[in-house]
Amino acid sequence: MKVRILYFARLRETLSIDEETIELPEGTTVETLLRILKNRHQALRRLRFLVAVNAEYASPNRGLRKGDVIALFPPVSGG
């Protein structure tokens, strides 16, 4: 199944890409996807980020489906 990965802010700058589409096996979870992405992009191993699936924050055990849009972005702090 294909999913679309969007990178925002520091992640986009570090990887020098805005997005990518990748093929995943059926039954892949967010946790498994992150492992795949960290192997694919070594720089992600040292960065902290949040994950949203189809514009909703996602837990590591969230299952992914064909056509999902996954956004990775750094934590935001404000004052």
URGICOR-V937366 format. One record per pair of residues at least 24 apart in sequence whose C-alpha atoms are under 10 Angstrom apart, sorted by the first residue. I is the first residue (numbers start at 1). J is the second residue. Records with the same first field share a line. If there is no record, write none. Layout:
I = J + J
This chain:
1 = 25 + 26 + 27 + 28 + 64 + 65 + 66 + 67 + 68
2 = 26 + 64 + 65 + 66 + 67 + 68 + 69
3 = 64 + 65 + 66 + 67 + 68 + 69 + 70
4 = 53 + 54 + 66 + 67 + 68 + 69 + 70 + 71
5 = 37 + 52 + 53 + 68 + 69 + 70 + 71 + 72
6 = 51 + 52 + 69 + 70 + 71 + 72 + 73
7 = 51 + 70 + 71 + 72 + 73 + 74
8 = 49 + 71 + 72 + 73 + 74
9 = 72 + 73 + 74
10 = 47 + 48 + 49 + 73 + 74
11 = 43 + 44 + 47 + 48 + 49 + 72 + 73 + 74
12 = 72 + 73
14 = 41 + 43 + 44 + 47
15 = 41 + 42 + 43 + 44
19 = 70 + 71 + 72
21 = 67 + 69 + 70
23 = 66
24 = 64 + 65 + 66
25 = 64 + 65 + 66
26 = 63 + 64 + 65 + 66
27 = 62 + 63 + 64 + 65 + 66
28 = 61 + 62 + 63 + 64 + 65
29 = 58 + 59 + 60 + 61 + 62 + 63 + 64 + 65
30 = 58 + 59 + 60 + 61 + 62 + 63 + 64 + 70
31 = 58 + 59 + 60 + 61 + 62 + 63
32 = 60 + 61 + 62 + 63 + 64
33 = 60 + 63 + 64 + 70
34 = 60 + 72
47 = 73 + 74
48 = 72 + 73 + 74 + 75
49 = 73 + 74 + 75 + 76
50 = 74 + 75 + 76
51 = 75
